[in-house]
Amino acid sequence: MDNSISYIIIALMAIAIVALLLFFVGKGTGQNRLTPLAGLAFGFILAGILFGENRLLGYSLLGVGVILAVVDMFFRSKRK
């Protein structure tokens, strides 16, 4: 197995563990809920990591995910 593939697998496993912990531990607090826009950003970032072999596609997906996350942060700060 190539080193880059093993790094991608390790990163995806770490992200999945963090997502599961947030899902199960964060049930009690309604304040830290994941918004649909943040979930979409998370999905684009994961897709960018998965399609990292093709640099143009991978970086484009990562960029879209980061932009969506920033827009979500902006909307959340306006609501408070």
mmCIF file of the N, C-alpha and C atoms, coordinates in Angstrom:
data_MODEL
# 
_entry.id   MODEL 
# 
loop_
_atom_site.group_PDB 
_atom_site.id 
_atom_site.type_symbol 
_atom_site.label_atom_id 
_atom_site.label_alt_id 
_atom_site.label_comp_id 
_atom_site.label_asym_id 
_atom_site.label_entity_id 
_atom_site.label_seq_id 
_atom_site.pdbx_PDB_ins_code 
_atom_site.Cartn_x 
_atom_site.Cartn_y 
_atom_site.Cartn_z 
_atom_site.occupancy 
_atom_site.B_iso_or_equiv 
_atom_site.pdbx_formal_charge 
_atom_site.auth_seq_id 
_atom_site.auth_comp_id 
_atom_site.auth_asym_id 
_atom_site.auth_atom_id 
_atom_site.pdbx_PDB_model_num 
ATOM 1   N N  . MET A 1 1  ? 0.837   -1.164 0.000  1.00 0.00 ? 1  MET A N  1 
ATOM 2   C CA . MET A 1 1  ? 0.000   0.000  0.000  1.00 0.00 ? 1  MET A CA 1 
ATOM 3   C C  . MET A 1 1  ? 0.894   1.242  0.000  1.00 0.00 ? 1  MET A C  1 
ATOM 4   N N  . ASP A 1 2  ? 0.519   2.180  -0.794 1.00 0.00 ? 2  ASP A N  1 
ATOM 5   C CA . ASP A 1 2  ? 1.267   3.413  -0.918 1.00 0.00 ? 2  ASP A CA 1 
ATOM 6   C C  . ASP A 1 2  ? 1.124   4.251  0.365  1.00 0.00 ? 2  ASP A C  1 
ATOM 7   N N  . ASN A 1 3  ? 2.148   5.031  0.690  1.00 0.00 ? 3  ASN A N  1 
ATOM 8   C CA . ASN A 1 3  ? 2.112   5.837  1.908  1.00 0.00 ? 3  ASN A CA 1 
ATOM 9   C C  . ASN A 1 3  ? 0.987   6.849  1.902  1.00 0.00 ? 3  ASN A C  1 
ATOM 10  N N  . SER A 1 4  ? 0.722   7.481  0.770  1.00 0.00 ? 4  SER A N  1 
ATOM 11  C CA . SER A 1 4  ? -0.331  8.493  0.726  1.00 0.00 ? 4  SER A CA 1 
ATOM 12  C C  . SER A 1 4  ? -1.705  7.885  0.974  1.00 0.00 ? 4  SER A C  1 
ATOM 13  N N  . ILE A 1 5  ? -1.928  6.685  0.483  1.00 0.00 ? 5  ILE A N  1 
ATOM 14  C CA . ILE A 1 5  ? -3.214  6.027  0.713  1.00 0.00 ? 5  ILE A CA 1 
ATOM 15  C C  . ILE A 1 5  ? -3.387  5.693  2.187  1.00 0.00 ? 5  ILE A C  1 
ATOM 16  N N  . SER A 1 6  ? -2.308  5.245  2.824  1.00 0.00 ? 6  SER A N  1 
ATOM 17  C CA . SER A 1 6  ? -2.421  4.932  4.247  1.00 0.00 ? 6  SER A CA 1 
ATOM 18  C C  . SER A 1 6  ? -2.669  6.198  5.069  1.00 0.00 ? 6  SER A C  1 
ATOM 19  N N  . TYR A 1 7  ? -2.074  7.325  4.692  1.00 0.00 ? 7  TYR A N  1 
ATOM 20  C CA . TYR A 1 7  ? -2.336  8.580  5.393  1.00 0.00 ? 7  TYR A CA 1 
ATOM 21  C C  . TYR A 1 7  ? -3.788  9.020  5.210  1.00 0.00 ? 7  TYR A C  1 
ATOM 22  N N  . ILE A 1 8  ? -4.313  8.844  4.027  1.00 0.00 ? 8  ILE A N  1 
ATOM 23  C CA . ILE A 1 8  ? -5.710  9.203  3.767  1.00 0.00 ? 8  ILE A CA 1 
ATOM 24  C C  . ILE A 1 8  ? -6.642  8.329  4.597  1.00 0.00 ? 8  ILE A C  1 
ATOM 25  N N  . ILE A 1 9  ? -6.351  7.051  4.675  1.00 0.00 ? 9  ILE A N  1 
ATOM 26  C CA . ILE A 1 9  ? -7.192  6.141  5.465  1.00 0.00 ? 9  ILE A CA 1 
ATOM 27  C C  . ILE A 1 9  ? -7.141  6.513  6.938  1.00 0.00 ? 9  ILE A C  1 
ATOM 28  N N  . ILE A 1 10 ? -5.961  6.823  7.446  1.00 0.00 ? 10 ILE A N  1 
ATOM 29  C CA . ILE A 1 10 ? -5.826  7.219  8.849  1.00 0.00 ? 10 ILE A CA 1 
ATOM 30  C C  . ILE A 1 10 ? -6.581  8.521  9.117  1.00 0.00 ? 10 ILE A C  1 
ATOM 31  N N  . ALA A 1 11 ? -6.480  9.484  8.206  1.00 0.00 ? 11 ALA A N  1 
ATOM 32  C CA . ALA A 1 11 ? -7.178  10.758 8.379  1.00 0.00 ? 11 ALA A CA 1 
ATOM 33  C C  . ALA A 1 11 ? -8.693  10.559 8.356  1.00 0.00 ? 11 ALA A C  1 
ATOM 34  N N  . LEU A 1 12 ? -9.177  9.726  7.454  1.00 0.00 ? 12 LEU A N  1 
ATOM 35  C CA . LEU A 1 12 ? -10.617 9.471  7.379  1.00 0.00 ? 12 LEU A CA 1 
ATOM 36  C C  . LEU A 1 12 ? -11.120 8.755  8.625  1.00 0.00 ? 12 LEU A C  1 
ATOM 37  N N  . MET A 1 13 ? -10.328 7.833  9.146  1.00 0.00 ? 13 MET A N  1 
ATOM 38  C CA . MET A 1 13 ? -10.722 7.144  10.376 1.00 0.00 ? 13 MET A CA 1 
ATOM 39  C C  . MET A 1 13 ? -10.765 8.115  11.548 1.00 0.00 ? 13 MET A C  1 
ATOM 40  N N  . ALA A 1 14 ? -9.802  9.023  11.624 1.00 0.00 ? 14 ALA A N  1 
ATOM 41  C CA . ALA A 1 14 ? -9.792  10.010 12.700 1.00 0.00 ? 14 ALA A CA 1 
ATOM 42  C C  . ALA A 1 14 ? -10.997 10.941 12.597 1.00 0.00 ? 14 ALA A C  1 
ATOM 43  N N  . ILE A 1 15 ? -11.323 11.376 11.388 1.00 0.00 ? 15 ILE A N  1 
ATOM 44  C CA . ILE A 1 15 ? -12.488 12.245 11.197 1.00 0.00 ? 15 ILE A CA 1 
ATOM 45  C C  . ILE A 1 15 ? -13.770 11.507 11.549 1.00 0.00 ? 15 ILE A C  1 
ATOM 46  N N  . ALA A 1 16 ? -13.860 10.232 11.183 1.00 0.00 ? 16 ALA A N  1 
ATOM 47  C CA . ALA A 1 16 ? -15.055 9.445  11.504 1.00 0.00 ? 16 ALA A CA 1 
ATOM 48  C C  . ALA A 1 16 ? -15.197 9.271  13.015 1.00 0.00 ? 16 ALA A C  1 
ATOM 49  N N  . ILE A 1 17 ? -14.099 9.062  13.712 1.00 0.00 ? 17 ILE A N  1 
ATOM 50  C CA . ILE A 1 17 ? -14.154 8.912  15.174 1.00 0.00 ? 17 ILE A CA 1 
ATOM 51  C C  . ILE A 1 17 ? -14.610 10.212 15.822 1.00 0.00 ? 17 ILE A C  1 
ATOM 52  N N  . VAL A 1 18 ? -14.076 11.327 15.364 1.00 0.00 ? 18 VAL A N  1 
ATOM 53  C CA . VAL A 1 18 ? -14.489 12.623 15.906 1.00 0.00 ? 18 VAL A CA 1 
ATOM 54  C C  . VAL A 1 18 ? -15.968 12.876 15.625 1.00 0.00 ? 18 VAL A C  1 
ATOM 55  N N  . ALA A 1 19 ? -16.428 12.557 14.430 1.00 0.00 ? 19 ALA A N  1 
ATOM 56  C CA . ALA A 1 19 ? -17.843 12.746 14.090 1.00 0.00 ? 19 ALA A CA 1 
ATOM 57  C C  . ALA A 1 19 ? -18.740 11.873 14.959 1.00 0.00 ? 19 ALA A C  1 
ATOM 58  N N  . LEU A 1 20 ? -18.339 10.629 15.199 1.00 0.00 ? 20 LEU A N  1 
ATOM 59  C CA . LEU A 1 20 ? -19.126 9.750  16.060 1.00 0.00 ? 20 LEU A CA 1 
ATOM 60  C C  . LEU A 1 20 ? -19.152 10.258 17.499 1.00 0.00 ? 20 LEU A C  1 
ATOM 61  N N  . LEU A 1 21 ? -18.015 10.726 17.989 1.00 0.00 ? 21 LEU A N  1 
ATOM 62  C CA . LEU A 1 21 ? -17.980 11.278 19.345 1.00 0.00 ? 21 LEU A CA 1 
ATOM 63  C C  . LEU A 1 21 ? -18.880 12.499 19.461 1.00 0.00 ? 21 LEU A C  1 
ATOM 64  N N  . LEU A 1 22 ? -18.836 13.375 18.482 1.00 0.00 ? 22 LEU A N  1 
ATOM 65  C CA . LEU A 1 22 ? -19.700 14.549 18.505 1.00 0.00 ? 22 LEU A CA 1 
ATOM 66  C C  . LEU A 1 22 ? -21.172 14.158 18.419 1.00 0.00 ? 22 LEU A C  1 
ATOM 67  N N  . PHE A 1 23 ? -21.455 13.120 17.658 1.00 0.00 ? 23 PHE A N  1 
ATOM 68  C CA . PHE A 1 23 ? -22.838 12.684 17.494 1.00 0.00 ? 23 PHE A CA 1 
ATOM 69  C C  . PHE A 1 23 ? -23.389 12.111 18.791 1.00 0.00 ? 23 PHE A C  1 
ATOM 70  N N  . PHE A 1 24 ? -22.605 11.273 19.480 1.00 0.00 ? 24 PHE A N  1 
ATOM 71  C CA . PHE A 1 24 ? -23.101 10.619 20.684 1.00 0.00 ? 24 PHE A CA 1 
ATOM 72  C C  . PHE A 1 24 ? -22.951 11.485 21.933 1.00 0.00 ? 24 PHE A C  1 
ATOM 73  N N  . VAL A 1 25 ? -21.875 12.208 22.071 1.00 0.00 ? 25 VAL A N  1 
ATOM 74  C CA . VAL A 1 25 ? -21.649 13.014 23.264 1.00 0.00 ? 25 VAL A CA 1 
ATOM 75  C C  . VAL A 1 25 ? -22.407 14.327 23.182 1.00 0.00 ? 25 VAL A C  1 
ATOM 76  N N  . GLY A 1 26 ? -22.529 14.902 22.024 1.00 0.00 ? 26 GLY A N  1 
ATOM 77  C CA . GLY A 1 26 ? -23.165 16.205 21.863 1.00 0.00 ? 26 GLY A CA 1 
ATOM 78  C C  . GLY A 1 26 ? -24.676 16.181 21.839 1.00 0.00 ? 26 GLY A C  1 
ATOM 79  N N  . LYS A 1 27 ? -25.314 15.065 22.151 1.00 0.00 ? 27 LYS A N  1 
ATOM 80  C CA . LYS A 1 27 ? -26.775 14.974 22.113 1.00 0.00 ? 27 LYS A CA 1 
ATOM 81  C C  . LYS A 1 27 ? -27.442 15.890 23.128 1.00 0.00 ? 27 LYS A C  1 
ATOM 82  N N  . GLY A 1 28 ? -26.844 16.069 24.282 1.00 0.00 ? 28 GLY A N  1 
ATOM 83  C CA . GLY A 1 28 ? -27.475 16.833 25.351 1.00 0.00 ? 28 GLY A CA 1 
ATOM 84  C C  . GLY A 1 28 ? -27.527 18.326 25.085 1.00 0.00 ? 28 GLY A C  1 
ATOM 85  N N  . THR A 1 29 ? -26.584 18.857 24.362 1.00 0.00 ? 29 THR A N  1 
ATOM 86  C CA . THR A 1 29 ? -26.542 20.298 24.149 1.00 0.00 ? 29 THR A CA 1 
ATOM 87  C C  . THR A 1 29 ? -27.082 20.632 22.770 1.00 0.00 ? 29 THR A C  1 
ATOM 88  N N  . GLY A 1 30 ? -28.075 21.491 22.726 1.00 0.00 ? 30 GLY A N  1 
ATOM 89  C CA . GLY A 1 30 ? -28.652 21.901 21.451 1.00 0.00 ? 30 GLY A CA 1 
ATOM 90  C C  . GLY A 1 30 ? -27.844 22.994 20.784 1.00 0.00 ? 30 GLY A C  1 
ATOM 91  N N  . GLN A 1 31 ? -26.941 23.607 21.522 1.00 0.00 ? 31 GLN A N  1 
ATOM 92  C CA . GLN A 1 31 ? -26.171 24.718 20.991 1.00 0.00 ? 31 GLN A CA 1 
ATOM 93  C C  . GLN A 1 31 ? -25.142 24.273 19.962 1.00 0.00 ? 31 GLN A C  1 
ATOM 94  N N  . ASN A 1 32 ? -24.576 23.117 20.106 1.00 0.00 ? 32 ASN A N  1 
ATOM 95  C CA . ASN A 1 32 ? -23.503 22.661 19.220 1.00 0.00 ? 32 ASN A CA 1 
ATOM 96  C C  . ASN A 1 32 ? -23.996 21.749 18.107 1.00 0.00 ? 32 ASN A C  1 
ATOM 97  N N  . ARG A 1 33 ? -25.228 21.906 17.707 1.00 0.00 ? 33 ARG A N  1 
ATOM 98  C CA . ARG A 1 33 ? -25.769 21.074 16.636 1.00 0.00 ? 33 ARG A CA 1 
ATOM 99  C C  . ARG A 1 33 ? -25.135 21.446 15.305 1.00 0.00 ? 33 ARG A C  1 
ATOM 100 N N  . LEU A 1 34 ? -24.959 20.447 14.462 1.00 0.00 ? 34 LEU A N  1 
ATOM 101 C CA . LEU A 1 34 ? -24.389 20.659 13.135 1.00 0.00 ? 34 LEU A CA 1 
ATOM 102 C C  . LEU A 1 34 ? -25.489 21.152 12.203 1.00 0.00 ? 34 LEU A C  1 
ATOM 103 N N  . THR A 1 35 ? -25.278 22.307 11.597 1.00 0.00 ? 35 THR A N  1 
ATOM 104 C CA . THR A 1 35 ? -26.271 22.849 10.674 1.00 0.00 ? 35 THR A CA 1 
ATOM 105 C C  . THR A 1 35 ? -26.167 22.109 9.337  1.00 0.00 ? 35 THR A C  1 
ATOM 106 N N  . PRO A 1 36 ? -27.215 22.154 8.530  1.00 0.00 ? 36 PRO A N  1 
ATOM 107 C CA . PRO A 1 36 ? -27.143 21.497 7.223  1.00 0.00 ? 36 PRO A CA 1 
ATOM 108 C C  . PRO A 1 36 ? -26.015 22.049 6.344  1.00 0.00 ? 36 PRO A C  1 
ATOM 109 N N  . LEU A 1 37 ? -25.765 23.343 6.430  1.00 0.00 ? 37 LEU A N  1 
ATOM 110 C CA . LEU A 1 37 ? -24.690 23.938 5.639  1.00 0.00 ? 37 LEU A CA 1 
ATOM 111 C C  . LEU A 1 37 ? -23.322 23.449 6.116  1.00 0.00 ? 37 LEU A C  1 
ATOM 112 N N  . ALA A 1 38 ? -23.157 23.305 7.426  1.00 0.00 ? 38 ALA A N  1 
ATOM 113 C CA . ALA A 1 38 ? -21.902 22.779 7.965  1.00 0.00 ? 38 ALA A CA 1 
ATOM 114 C C  . ALA A 1 38 ? -21.731 21.310 7.580  1.00 0.00 ? 38 ALA A C  1 
ATOM 115 N N  . GLY A 1 39 ? -22.820 20.558 7.568  1.00 0.00 ? 39 GLY A N  1 
ATOM 116 C CA . GLY A 1 39 ? -22.751 19.164 7.138  1.00 0.00 ? 39 GLY A CA 1 
ATOM 117 C C  . GLY A 1 39 ? -22.356 19.034 5.672  1.00 0.00 ? 39 GLY A C  1 
ATOM 118 N N  . LEU A 1 40 ? -22.884 19.924 4.865  1.00 0.00 ? 40 LEU A N  1 
ATOM 119 C CA . LEU A 1 40 ? -22.526 19.942 3.451  1.00 0.00 ? 40 LEU A CA 1 
ATOM 120 C C  . LEU A 1 40 ? -21.053 20.301 3.268  1.00 0.00 ? 40 LEU A C  1 
ATOM 121 N N  . ALA A 1 41 ? -20.575 21.272 4.054  1.00 0.00 ? 41 ALA A N  1 
ATOM 122 C CA . ALA A 1 41 ? -19.163 21.650 4.000  1.00 0.00 ? 41 ALA A CA 1 
ATOM 123 C C  . ALA A 1 41 ? -18.290 20.475 4.416  1.00 0.00 ? 41 ALA A C  1 
ATOM 124 N N  . PHE A 1 42 ? -18.694 19.766 5.459  1.00 0.00 ? 42 PHE A N  1 
ATOM 125 C CA . PHE A 1 42 ? -17.964 18.587 5.923  1.00 0.00 ? 42 PHE A CA 1 
ATOM 126 C C  . PHE A 1 42 ? -17.900 17.525 4.826  1.00 0.00 ? 42 PHE A C  1 
ATOM 127 N N  . GLY A 1 43 ? -19.009 17.332 4.130  1.00 0.00 ? 43 GLY A N  1 
ATOM 128 C CA . GLY A 1 43 ? -19.040 16.362 3.033  1.00 0.00 ? 43 GLY A CA 1 
ATOM 129 C C  . GLY A 1 43 ? -18.120 16.753 1.885  1.00 0.00 ? 43 GLY A C  1 
ATOM 130 N N  . PHE A 1 44 ? -18.095 18.026 1.536  1.00 0.00 ? 44 PHE A N  1 
ATOM 131 C CA . PHE A 1 44 ? -17.196 18.482 0.469  1.00 0.00 ? 44 PHE A CA 1 
ATOM 132 C C  . PHE A 1 44 ? -15.734 18.314 0.873  1.00 0.00 ? 44 PHE A C  1 
ATOM 133 N N  . ILE A 1 45 ? -15.414 18.580 2.118  1.00 0.00 ? 45 ILE A N  1 
ATOM 134 C CA . ILE A 1 45 ? -14.033 18.418 2.568  1.00 0.00 ? 45 ILE A CA 1 
ATOM 135 C C  . ILE A 1 45 ? -13.634 16.949 2.541  1.00 0.00 ? 45 ILE A C  1 
ATOM 136 N N  . LEU A 1 46 ? -14.534 16.065 2.976  1.00 0.00 ? 46 LEU A N  1 
ATOM 137 C CA . LEU A 1 46 ? -14.240 14.628 2.893  1.00 0.00 ? 46 LEU A CA 1 
ATOM 138 C C  . LEU A 1 46 ? -14.065 14.168 1.453  1.00 0.00 ? 46 LEU A C  1 
ATOM 139 N N  . ALA A 1 47 ? -14.916 14.671 0.570  1.00 0.00 ? 47 ALA A N  1 
ATOM 140 C CA . ALA A 1 47 ? -14.792 14.315 -0.844 1.00 0.00 ? 47 ALA A CA 1 
ATOM 141 C C  . ALA A 1 47 ? -13.480 14.836 -1.418 1.00 0.00 ? 47 ALA A C  1 
ATOM 142 N N  . GLY A 1 48 ? -13.062 16.024 -0.989 1.00 0.00 ? 48 GLY A N  1 
ATOM 143 C CA . GLY A 1 48 ? -11.777 16.561 -1.443 1.00 0.00 ? 48 GLY A CA 1 
ATOM 144 C C  . GLY A 1 48 ? -10.611 15.711 -0.988 1.00 0.00 ? 48 GLY A C  1 
ATOM 145 N N  . ILE A 1 49 ? -10.705 15.166 0.225  1.00 0.00 ? 49 ILE A N  1 
ATOM 146 C CA . ILE A 1 49 ? -9.651  14.266 0.708  1.00 0.00 ? 49 ILE A CA 1 
ATOM 147 C C  . ILE A 1 49 ? -9.669  12.967 -0.078 1.00 0.00 ? 49 ILE A C  1 
ATOM 148 N N  . LEU A 1 50 ? -10.863 12.450 -0.331 1.00 0.00 ? 50 LEU A N  1 
ATOM 149 C CA . LEU A 1 50 ? -10.968 11.179 -1.060 1.00 0.00 ? 50 LEU A CA 1 
ATOM 150 C C  . LEU A 1 50 ? -10.477 11.302 -2.497 1.00 0.00 ? 50 LEU A C  1 
ATOM 151 N N  . PHE A 1 51 ? -10.766 12.420 -3.153 1.00 0.00 ? 51 PHE A N  1 
ATOM 152 C CA . PHE A 1 51 ? -10.358 12.616 -4.533 1.00 0.00 ? 51 PHE A CA 1 
ATOM 153 C C  . PHE A 1 51 ? -9.061  13.410 -4.625 1.00 0.00 ? 51 PHE A C  1 
ATOM 154 N N  . GLY A 1 52 ? -8.199  13.262 -3.636 1.00 0.00 ? 52 GLY A N  1 
ATOM 155 C CA . GLY A 1 52 ? -6.940  13.989 -3.587 1.00 0.00 ? 52 GLY A CA 1 
ATOM 156 C C  . GLY A 1 52 ? -5.945  13.578 -4.655 1.00 0.00 ? 52 GLY A C  1 
ATOM 157 N N  . GLU A 1 53 ? -6.150  12.426 -5.249 1.00 0.00 ? 53 GLU A N  1 
ATOM 158 C CA . GLU A 1 53 ? -5.248  11.972 -6.320 1.00 0.00 ? 53 GLU A CA 1 
ATOM 159 C C  . GLU A 1 53 ? -5.293  12.928 -7.514 1.00 0.00 ? 53 GLU A C  1 
ATOM 160 N N  . ASN A 1 54 ? -6.487  13.365 -7.854 1.00 0.00 ? 54 ASN A N  1 
ATOM 161 C CA . ASN A 1 54 ? -6.668  14.347 -8.914 1.00 0.00 ? 54 ASN A CA 1 
ATOM 162 C C  . ASN A 1 54 ? -6.622  15.724 -8.257 1.00 0.00 ? 54 ASN A C  1 
ATOM 163 N N  . ARG A 1 55 ? -5.520  16.429 -8.408 1.00 0.00 ? 55 ARG A N  1 
ATOM 164 C CA . ARG A 1 55 ? -5.312  17.670 -7.656 1.00 0.00 ? 55 ARG A CA 1 
ATOM 165 C C  . ARG A 1 55 ? -6.368  18.725 -7.936 1.00 0.00 ? 55 ARG A C  1 
ATOM 166 N N  . LEU A 1 56 ? -6.742  18.903 -9.167 1.00 0.00 ? 56 LEU A N  1 
ATOM 167 C CA . LEU A 1 56 ? -7.722  19.934 -9.505 1.00 0.00 ? 56 LEU A CA 1 
ATOM 168 C C  . LEU A 1 56 ? -9.063  19.646 -8.834 1.00 0.00 ? 56 LEU A C  1 
ATOM 169 N N  . LEU A 1 57 ? -9.527  18.429 -8.937 1.00 0.00 ? 57 LEU A N  1 
ATOM 170 C CA . LEU A 1 57 ? -10.805 18.058 -8.328 1.00 0.00 ? 57 LEU A CA 1 
ATOM 171 C C  . LEU A 1 57 ? -10.717 18.086 -6.800 1.00 0.00 ? 57 LEU A C  1 
ATOM 172 N N  . GLY A 1 58 ? -9.655  17.536 -6.245 1.00 0.00 ? 58 GLY A N  1 
ATOM 173 C CA . GLY A 1 58 ? -9.503  17.492 -4.797 1.00 0.00 ? 58 GLY A CA 1 
ATOM 174 C C  . GLY A 1 58 ? -9.433  18.867 -4.170 1.00 0.00 ? 58 GLY A C  1 
ATOM 175 N N  . TYR A 1 59 ? -8.602  19.736 -4.726 1.00 0.00 ? 59 TYR A N  1 
ATOM 176 C CA . TYR A 1 59 ? -8.477  21.087 -4.181 1.00 0.00 ? 59 TYR A CA 1 
ATOM 177 C C  . TYR A 1 59 ? -9.750  21.903 -4.406 1.00 0.00 ? 59 TYR A C  1 
ATOM 178 N N  . SER A 1 60 ? -10.433 21.666 -5.504 1.00 0.00 ? 60 SER A N  1 
ATOM 179 C CA . SER A 1 60 ? -11.691 22.373 -5.748 1.00 0.00 ? 60 SER A CA 1 
ATOM 180 C C  . SER A 1 60 ? -12.738 21.988 -4.707 1.00 0.00 ? 60 SER A C  1 
ATOM 181 N N  . LEU A 1 61 ? -12.842 20.693 -4.426 1.00 0.00 ? 61 LEU A N  1 
ATOM 182 C CA . LEU A 1 61 ? -13.808 20.243 -3.425 1.00 0.00 ? 61 LEU A CA 1 
ATOM 183 C C  . LEU A 1 61 ? -13.448 20.757 -2.034 1.00 0.00 ? 61 LEU A C  1 
ATOM 184 N N  . LEU A 1 62 ? -12.157 20.751 -1.709 1.00 0.00 ? 62 LEU A N  1 
ATOM 185 C CA . LEU A 1 62 ? -11.723 21.287 -0.424 1.00 0.00 ? 62 LEU A CA 1 
ATOM 186 C C  . LEU A 1 62 ? -12.045 22.786 -0.328 1.00 0.00 ? 62 LEU A C  1 
ATOM 187 N N  . GLY A 1 63 ? -11.810 23.508 -1.396 1.00 0.00 ? 63 GLY A N  1 
ATOM 188 C CA . GLY A 1 63 ? -12.099 24.941 -1.411 1.00 0.00 ? 63 GLY A CA 1 
ATOM 189 C C  . GLY A 1 63 ? -13.574 25.240 -1.225 1.00 0.00 ? 63 GLY A C  1 
ATOM 190 N N  . VAL A 1 64 ? -14.419 24.477 -1.899 1.00 0.00 ? 64 VAL A N  1 
ATOM 191 C CA . VAL A 1 64 ? -15.863 24.664 -1.750 1.00 0.00 ? 64 VAL A CA 1 
ATOM 192 C C  . VAL A 1 64 ? -16.278 24.364 -0.309 1.00 0.00 ? 64 VAL A C  1 
ATOM 193 N N  . GLY A 1 65 ? -15.708 23.317 0.267  1.00 0.00 ? 65 GLY A N  1 
ATOM 194 C CA . GLY A 1 65 ? -16.025 22.981 1.656  1.00 0.00 ? 65 GLY A CA 1 
ATOM 195 C C  . GLY A 1 65 ? -15.617 24.066 2.623  1.00 0.00 ? 65 GLY A C  1 
ATOM 196 N N  . VAL A 1 66 ? -14.443 24.637 2.435  1.00 0.00 ? 66 VAL A N  1 
ATOM 197 C CA . VAL A 1 66 ? -13.978 25.710 3.321  1.00 0.00 ? 66 VAL A CA 1 
ATOM 198 C C  . VAL A 1 66 ? -14.848 26.949 3.156  1.00 0.00 ? 66 VAL A C  1 
ATOM 199 N N  . ILE A 1 67 ? -15.200 27.280 1.929  1.00 0.00 ? 67 ILE A N  1 
ATOM 200 C CA . ILE A 1 67 ? -16.058 28.452 1.694  1.00 0.00 ? 67 ILE A CA 1 
ATOM 201 C C  . ILE A 1 67 ? -17.426 28.253 2.349  1.00 0.00 ? 67 ILE A C  1 
ATOM 202 N N  . LEU A 1 68 ? -17.997 27.066 2.227  1.00 0.00 ? 68 LEU A N  1 
ATOM 203 C CA . LEU A 1 68 ? -19.291 26.793 2.866  1.00 0.00 ? 68 LEU A CA 1 
ATOM 204 C C  . LEU A 1 68 ? -19.184 26.863 4.386  1.00 0.00 ? 68 LEU A C  1 
ATOM 205 N N  . ALA A 1 69 ? -18.072 26.392 4.941  1.00 0.00 ? 69 ALA A N  1 
ATOM 206 C CA . ALA A 1 69 ? -17.881 26.461 6.388  1.00 0.00 ? 69 ALA A CA 1 
ATOM 207 C C  . ALA A 1 69 ? -17.778 27.913 6.860  1.00 0.00 ? 69 ALA A C  1 
ATOM 208 N N  . VAL A 1 70 ? -17.086 28.745 6.104  1.00 0.00 ? 70 VAL A N  1 
ATOM 209 C CA . VAL A 1 70 ? -16.960 30.164 6.469  1.00 0.00 ? 70 VAL A CA 1 
ATOM 210 C C  . VAL A 1 70 ? -18.317 30.860 6.363  1.00 0.00 ? 70 VAL A C  1 
ATOM 211 N N  . VAL A 1 71 ? -19.085 30.540 5.329  1.00 0.00 ? 71 VAL A N  1 
ATOM 212 C CA . VAL A 1 71 ? -20.422 31.125 5.183  1.00 0.00 ? 71 VAL A CA 1 
ATOM 213 C C  . VAL A 1 71 ? -21.307 30.692 6.353  1.00 0.00 ? 71 VAL A C  1 
ATOM 214 N N  . ASP A 1 72 ? -21.210 29.437 6.755  1.00 0.00 ? 72 ASP A N  1 
ATOM 215 C CA . ASP A 1 72 ? -21.985 28.945 7.886  1.00 0.00 ? 72 ASP A CA 1 
ATOM 216 C C  . ASP A 1 72 ? -21.587 29.662 9.177  1.00 0.00 ? 72 ASP A C  1 
ATOM 217 N N  . MET A 1 73 ? -20.300 29.875 9.388  1.00 0.00 ? 73 MET A N  1 
ATOM 218 C CA . MET A 1 73 ? -19.844 30.613 10.573 1.00 0.00 ? 73 MET A CA 1 
ATOM 219 C C  . MET A 1 73 ? -20.379 32.043 10.548 1.00 0.00 ? 73 MET A C  1 
ATOM 220 N N  . PHE A 1 74 ? -20.391 32.654 9.385  1.00 0.00 ? 74 PHE A N  1 
ATOM 221 C CA . PHE A 1 74 ? -20.914 34.022 9.254  1.00 0.00 ? 74 PHE A CA 1 
ATOM 222 C C  . PHE A 1 74 ? -22.397 34.068 9.613  1.00 0.00 ? 74 PHE A C  1 
ATOM 223 N N  . PHE A 1 75 ? -23.184 33.109 9.088  1.00 0.00 ? 75 PHE A N  1 
ATOM 224 C CA . PHE A 1 75 ? -24.616 33.076 9.391  1.00 0.00 ? 75 PHE A CA 1 
ATOM 225 C C  . PHE A 1 75 ? -24.863 32.792 10.860 1.00 0.00 ? 75 PHE A C  1 
ATOM 226 N N  . ARG A 1 76 ? -24.078 31.916 11.458 1.00 0.00 ? 76 ARG A N  1 
ATOM 227 C CA . ARG A 1 76 ? -24.262 31.602 12.882 1.00 0.00 ? 76 ARG A CA 1 
ATOM 228 C C  . ARG A 1 76 ? -23.910 32.795 13.765 1.00 0.00 ? 76 ARG A C  1 
ATOM 229 N N  . SER A 1 77 ? -22.918 33.574 13.373 1.00 0.00 ? 77 SER A N  1 
ATOM 230 C CA . SER A 1 77 ? -22.559 34.737 14.188 1.00 0.00 ? 77 SER A CA 1 
ATOM 231 C C  . SER A 1 77 ? -23.611 35.839 14.067 1.00 0.00 ? 77 SER A C  1 
ATOM 232 N N  . LYS A 1 78 ? -24.282 35.911 12.944 1.00 0.00 ? 78 LYS A N  1 
ATOM 233 C CA . LYS A 1 78 ? -25.352 36.908 12.756 1.00 0.00 ? 78 LYS A CA 1 
ATOM 234 C C  . LYS A 1 78 ? -26.564 36.588 13.616 1.00 0.00 ? 78 LYS A C  1 
ATOM 235 N N  . ARG A 1 79 ? -26.848 35.277 13.831 1.00 0.00 ? 79 ARG A N  1 
ATOM 236 C CA . ARG A 1 79 ? -28.017 34.874 14.602 1.00 0.00 ? 79 ARG A CA 1 
ATOM 237 C C  . ARG A 1 79 ? -27.875 35.182 16.079 1.00 0.00 ? 79 ARG A C  1 
ATOM 238 N N  . LYS A 1 80 ? -26.677 35.207 16.601 1.00 0.00 ? 80 LYS A N  1 
ATOM 239 C CA . LYS A 1 80 ? -26.488 35.421 18.048 1.00 0.00 ? 80 LYS A CA 1 
ATOM 240 C C  . LYS A 1 80 ? -26.512 36.825 18.407 1.00 0.00 ? 80 LYS A C  1 
# 
